[in-house]
Amino acid sequence: MSADAKIKSITETGLRESLINSGEDIIEEKGLSALTLRAVARASGVSHMAPYSHFDDKDSLLAAIAENGFKELVQLMQEARDAYSDPFDKLLHVGMSYVIYACQKPSLFQLMFTSGITYRHKFEALTEAGQCAFSVCRSCVSDFVADKNLTDEDLQLRALAMWSLVHGLSSLLIDDHLDVPDKSPDAIAPLVQAVLSKVRI
């Protein structure tokens, strides 16, 4: 991105958003170890002190990047859910959107769930964003088993089973434990559909 384009981006979206976007780009292109507040400032075309007006430290920036990732994921899951009327189709395509997102942004996905943030529990907005993703999954499971008259506890466990399945499949693909070298959406969609079609929550 040119210097003029960076300045325009900052003007249009705000410094905080620009820093988050630059941070995500660094993580996906160079890995988590390459991300520093100075690197993000440099990528955003601002002074090395500018990030401190929005983030206390690197953890705060990472939490914001992860939170933004969850918001993107939730939007994709909601769009997949709302595109279908059949309860199983909703479940299938929400799960598919989850796995495809993970494969498209593997480093961000890993940051969202596992690595990099030292004290995750202190970032309430990040926790809430993650819970929103689970809520979409739970709503689809709830629709799918609506005729079973389940208790809240049983519904929660079935939603957790569904989430565990798509998350586990995502991790297996990202970590190359499956013989699927091409992780483009068109390439992995048949696999995801085949796996999820075997599930009967």
C-alpha positions in Angstrom: 0.0 0.0 0.0 1.4 3.4 -0.9 2.0 6.2 1.7 -0.9 8.2 0.3 -3.2 5.2 0.5 -2.2 4.5 4.1 -2.9 8.1 5.0 -6.3 7.9 3.3 -7.0 4.7 5.1 -6.2 6.2 8.5 -8.4 9.3 7.7 -11.3 7.2 6.6 -11.3 4.4 9.2 -9.5 6.0 12.1 -6.1 5.2 13.6 -7.2 2.4 15.8 -8.8 0.5 13.0 -5.8 1.1 10.8 -3.4 -0.3 13.4 -5.6 -3.4 13.9 -5.7 -4.0 10.1 -2.0 -3.5 9.8 -1.4 -5.9 12.7 -3.5 -8.6 11.1 -1.6 -8.2 7.8 1.7 -8.6 9.6 0.5 -11.7 11.5 -0.8 -13.4 8.3 2.2 -12.4 6.2 5.1 -12.7 8.6 3.8 -14.6 11.7 3.0 -13.5 15.2 6.6 -13.1 16.2 7.0 -10.2 13.7 4.2 -8.2 15.3 5.4 -5.3 17.5 3.9 -1.9 18.2 6.7 -0.3 16.2 6.1 -2.6 13.3 2.4 -1.9 13.3 3.1 1.9 13.5 5.5 1.6 10.6 3.0 -0.4 8.5 0.3 2.2 9.2 2.6 5.1 8.3 2.5 6.8 11.7 5.0 7.6 14.5 6.2 4.7 16.7 4.4 6.3 19.7 1.1 6.6 17.9 -0.2 3.1 18.8 0.0 4.0 22.5 -2.9 6.4 22.2 -5.1 3.3 21.7 -3.2 0.3 23.1 -1.3 0.1 26.4 0.9 -2.7 25.2 1.3 -5.5 22.7 -1.2 -7.7 24.5 -3.9 -5.0 24.1 -3.2 -4.8 20.4 -3.3 -8.5 20.0 -6.6 -8.7 21.9 -8.1 -6.1 19.6 -6.9 -8.0 16.5 -8.4 -11.2 17.9 -11.6 -9.5 18.8 -11.9 -8.1 15.3 -11.3 -11.6 13.9 -14.2 -13.0 16.0 -16.5 -10.2 14.7 -15.6 -11.1 11.1 -16.2 -14.8 11.8 -19.5 -14.1 13.5 -20.7 -12.1 10.5 -19.8 -14.9 8.1 -21.5 -17.5 10.3 -24.6 -15.3 10.5 -24.7 -14.8 6.8 -24.4 -18.6 6.2 -27.2 -19.3 8.7 -29.5 -16.7 7.3 -29.1 -17.9 3.7 -30.9 -21.2 4.4 -34.2 -22.2 5.8 -33.6 -25.9 6.4 -32.2 -26.5 9.9 -29.5 -28.9 8.7 -28.5 -26.7 5.9 -28.0 -23.9 8.4 -25.9 -26.1 10.6 -23.9 -27.4 7.6 -23.1 -24.0 6.1 -22.3 -22.3 9.4 -19.8 -25.1 10.1 -18.4 -24.7 6.6 -18.0 -20.9 7.0 -16.1 -21.5 10.2 -13.6 -23.9 8.7 -13.1 -21.9 5.5 -12.4 -18.7 7.6 -9.9 -20.6 9.7 -8.1 -21.9 6.5 -8.1 -18.4 4.9 -6.6 -16.7 8.0 -4.8 -19.4 9.9 -2.4 -17.2 11.9 -5.3 -14.9 13.0 -7.4 -18.0 13.8 -4.7 -19.4 16.0 -4.3 -16.0 17.8 -8.1 -15.9 18.4 -8.1 -19.1 20.2 -4.7 -20.1 21.5 -1.5 -18.2 21.1 0.1 -14.9 21.7 -2.1 -13.1 24.3 -0.7 -13.5 27.8 -3.6 -12.5 29.9 -6.7 -13.2 27.8 -9.1 -13.2 30.7 -8.6 -9.4 31.3 -10.0 -8.5 27.8 -13.7 -8.7 28.3 -14.6 -7.6 24.8 -12.5 -10.4 23.4 -14.3 -12.9 25.6 -17.7 -11.6 24.6 -16.7 -11.7 20.9 -15.8 -15.4 21.2 -19.0 -16.1 23.0 -21.0 -14.6 20.1 -19.4 -17.1 17.7 -20.5 -19.9 19.9 -24.0 -18.4 20.2 -24.5 -18.6 16.4 -23.5 -22.3 16.5 -25.8 -22.9 19.4 -28.7 -21.2 17.6 -28.3 -23.5 14.6 -28.1 -26.6 16.8 -31.2 -25.4 18.7 -33.2 -25.1 15.4 -31.9 -28.5 14.3 -33.1 -30.3 17.5 -36.2 -28.2 18.1 -38.4 -31.2 18.1 -36.4 -33.1 20.8 -37.6 -30.9 23.7 -34.1 -30.8 25.2 -33.0 -29.2 28.5 -30.7 -26.2 28.3 -27.8 -28.3 29.6 -28.3 -30.9 26.9 -28.6 -28.2 24.2 -25.4 -26.6 25.5 -23.5 -29.9 25.3 -24.7 -30.6 21.7 -23.7 -27.1 20.6 -20.3 -27.7 22.2 -20.0 -31.0 20.4 -20.7 -29.2 17.1 -18.3 -26.4 17.8 -15.6 -28.9 18.8 -16.1 -30.7 15.6 -15.6 -27.7 13.3 -12.9 -26.3 15.4 -11.0 -29.6 15.4 -11.4 -30.0 11.7 -10.1 -26.4 11.2 -7.0 -27.2 13.4 -6.3 -30.4 11.6 -6.4 -28.6 8.2 -4.3 -25.6 9.4 -1.6 -27.8 11.0 -1.4 -30.0 7.9 -2.5 -33.2 9.6 -4.8 -34.0 6.7 -3.7 -34.6 3.1 -5.3 -31.5 1.8 -2.5 -29.3 0.3 -5.0 -26.9 -1.4 -6.9 -25.1 1.3 -8.9 -22.7 -0.9 -12.7 -22.6 -0.2 -13.5 -24.5 -3.3 -11.0 -27.2 -2.5 -12.0 -27.8 1.1 -15.7 -27.3 0.9 -16.4 -30.9 -0.3 -14.4 -32.3 2.6 -16.1 -30.1 5.2 -19.5 -31.0 3.7 -18.7 -34.7 3.8 -17.6 -34.6 7.4 -20.4 -32.5 8.7 -23.0 -34.4 6.7 -22.2 -37.4 8.9 -23.1 -35.6 12.0 -26.4 -36.0 13.7 -26.4 -33.8 16.8 
